[in-house]
Amino acid sequence: MRGCAVITGAAGGLGIPISRRMAEAGFHVLLVDRSPAVAQVADDIRSAGLLAEHSVADLSTDEGVAAVADAVRATGIPLMALVNNAGITRDARMQNMTTEQFEQVIEVNLLVAMRLTLGLRELFAEGSSVVSMSSRAALGNFGQSNYVTSKSALIGFTRALAQQWAPRVRANAVAPGLIDSPMTQAMPAEVLSGLVDKVPAGRIGTADDVADAVVFLVSDAASYITGQVLTVCGGRSIAP
Ligand SMILES: NC(=O)c1ccc[n+]([C@@H]2O[C@H](COP(=O)([O-])OP(=O)(O)OC[C@H]3O[C@@H](n4cnc5c(N)ncnc54)[C@H](O)[C@@H]3O)[C@@H](O)[C@H]2O)c1
């Protein structure tokens, strides 16, 4: 067993496969989500003979962060990984975006990750790592000024963390591109196929593609990688 790994947003489209892959990689996973559905995700992982528990917590609150820290301590094993994956969208054109929509997205996508990471600071073991879920949208996406801002700020936070907590803790970000998820499944077929046509890899990404990148970054194979962004977009970010 490789230690405890906390995964946030663990009841979501990417959170479920990330949680499963992390458990398969030998972590005792602590799955956190504000949705009670996270209990079923932990059950399913345990059914496969792996180590999982869950915490239903709203990470926008100090109580939620404290509950996760208590749950990590209660495992009695070292904290080796944190995956800041919880995130939301509140899309609108720039001129129609309300301050509330902007603040909600910054709150969850940036401040939840910052608060939880700092809230677990004393628990991180030597050689542990933080992976935060950014997005290829950090480069810019129409109608998502709040999301773009949050995801690029998360990269800044990752770099600052990597500098300041080295060498005890590594910090990296994953930036998924077009991924098969409820969001993309809701798009009109012709819009989606137009987007897929722009992906050099010739296909939409899967949640497992993203989960594999997370598992790599927390592994010993990535022990010399910190402060970086691993873009998982089938080459879209370098396409003409
Ligand atoms: N799905 C994609 O195509 C895609 C692409 C790029 C980046 N991302 C990023 O990946 C991450 C996961 O995306 P997803 O598609 O699985 O989203 P999702 O909506 O399916 O899951 C997000 C989860 O976060 C949880 N959550 C939100 N706010 C929370 C809070 N305050 N406290 C605790 N839990 C909270 C939700 O309950 C939900 O289960 C997000 O950060 C998203 O921005 C997703």
The ligand as a Tripos MOL2 file, in Angstrom:
@<TRIPOS>MOLECULE
LIG
   44    48     1     0     0
SMALL
NO_CHARGES

@<TRIPOS>ATOM
      1 N1        -15.0400   16.6890  -18.3020 N.am      1 LIG1
      2 C1        -14.2150   17.3440  -19.0800 C.2       1 LIG1
      3 O1        -14.2780   17.2340  -20.3020 O.2       1 LIG1
      4 C2        -13.1470   18.2270  -18.4690 C.ar      1 LIG1
      5 C3        -12.2070   18.8350  -19.3040 C.ar      1 LIG1
      6 C4        -11.2230   19.6570  -18.7260 C.ar      1 LIG1
      7 C5        -11.1670   19.8190  -17.3410 C.ar      1 LIG1
      8 N2        -12.1050   19.2110  -16.5580 N.ar      1 LIG1
      9 C6        -12.0210   19.4100  -15.1070 C.3       1 LIG1
     10 O2        -11.9730   18.1360  -14.4950 O.3       1 LIG1
     11 C7        -12.6000   18.1800  -13.2210 C.3       1 LIG1
     12 C8        -13.6760   17.1190  -13.1240 C.3       1 LIG1
     13 O3        -14.6160   17.3360  -14.1760 O.3       1 LIG1
     14 P1        -15.9090   16.4020  -14.3700 P.3       1 LIG1
     15 O4        -16.2540   16.4060  -15.8050 O.co2     1 LIG1
     16 O5        -15.6960   15.1120  -13.6640 O.co2     1 LIG1
     17 O6        -17.0150   17.2750  -13.5820 O.3       1 LIG1
     18 P2        -18.2950   16.7490  -12.7960 P.3       1 LIG1
     19 O7        -19.2420   17.8930  -12.7250 O.co2     1 LIG1
     20 O8        -18.7850   15.4580  -13.3600 O.co2     1 LIG1
     21 O9        -17.7080   16.4450  -11.3290 O.3       1 LIG1
     22 C9        -17.2840   17.4680  -10.4500 C.3       1 LIG1
     23 C10       -17.5380   16.9990   -9.0310 C.3       1 LIG1
     24 O10       -17.0820   18.0240   -8.1290 O.3       1 LIG1
     25 C11       -17.9860   18.0560   -7.0250 C.3       1 LIG1
     26 N3        -17.9100   19.3620   -6.3500 N.ar      1 LIG1
     27 C12       -18.1790   20.5670   -6.8910 C.ar      1 LIG1
     28 N4        -18.0650   21.5250   -5.9500 N.ar      1 LIG1
     29 C13       -17.6850   20.9140   -4.8030 C.ar      1 LIG1
     30 C14       -17.4190   21.3680   -3.4750 C.ar      1 LIG1
     31 N5        -17.5330   22.6690   -3.1330 N.pl3     1 LIG1
     32 N6        -17.0740   20.4680   -2.5300 N.ar      1 LIG1
     33 C15       -16.9880   19.1540   -2.8550 C.ar      1 LIG1
     34 N7        -17.2450   18.6610   -4.0760 N.ar      1 LIG1
     35 C16       -17.5870   19.5270   -5.0490 C.ar      1 LIG1
     36 C17       -19.3570   17.8110   -7.6620 C.3       1 LIG1
     37 O11       -20.3140   17.3720   -6.6990 O.3       1 LIG1
     38 C18       -19.0440   16.7700   -8.7330 C.3       1 LIG1
     39 O12       -19.2500   15.4430   -8.2740 O.3       1 LIG1
     40 C19       -13.1400   19.6040  -13.0670 C.3       1 LIG1
     41 O13       -12.2090   20.3770  -12.3200 O.3       1 LIG1
     42 C20       -13.2320   20.0980  -14.4960 C.3       1 LIG1
     43 O14       -13.1380   21.4980  -14.5780 O.3       1 LIG1
     44 C21       -13.0940   18.4240  -17.0830 C.ar      1 LIG1
@<TRIPOS>BOND
     1     1     2 1
     2     2     3 2
     3     2     4 1
     4     4     5 ar
     5     4    44 ar
     6     5     6 ar
     7     6     7 ar
     8     7     8 ar
     9     8     9 1
    10     8    44 ar
    11     9    10 1
    12     9    42 1
    13    10    11 1
    14    11    12 1
    15    11    40 1
    16    12    13 1
    17    13    14 1
    18    14    15 2
    19    14    16 1
    20    14    17 1
    21    17    18 1
    22    18    19 2
    23    18    20 1
    24    18    21 1
    25    21    22 1
    26    22    23 1
    27    23    24 1
    28    23    38 1
    29    24    25 1
    30    25    26 1
    31    25    36 1
    32    26    27 ar
    33    26    35 ar
    34    27    28 ar
    35    28    29 ar
    36    29    30 ar
    37    29    35 ar
    38    30    31 1
    39    30    32 ar
    40    32    33 ar
    41    33    34 ar
    42    34    35 ar
    43    36    37 1
    44    36    38 1
    45    38    39 1
    46    40    41 1
    47    40    42 1
    48    42    43 1
@<TRIPOS>SUBSTRUCTURE
     1 LIG1         1 GROUP 0 **** ****
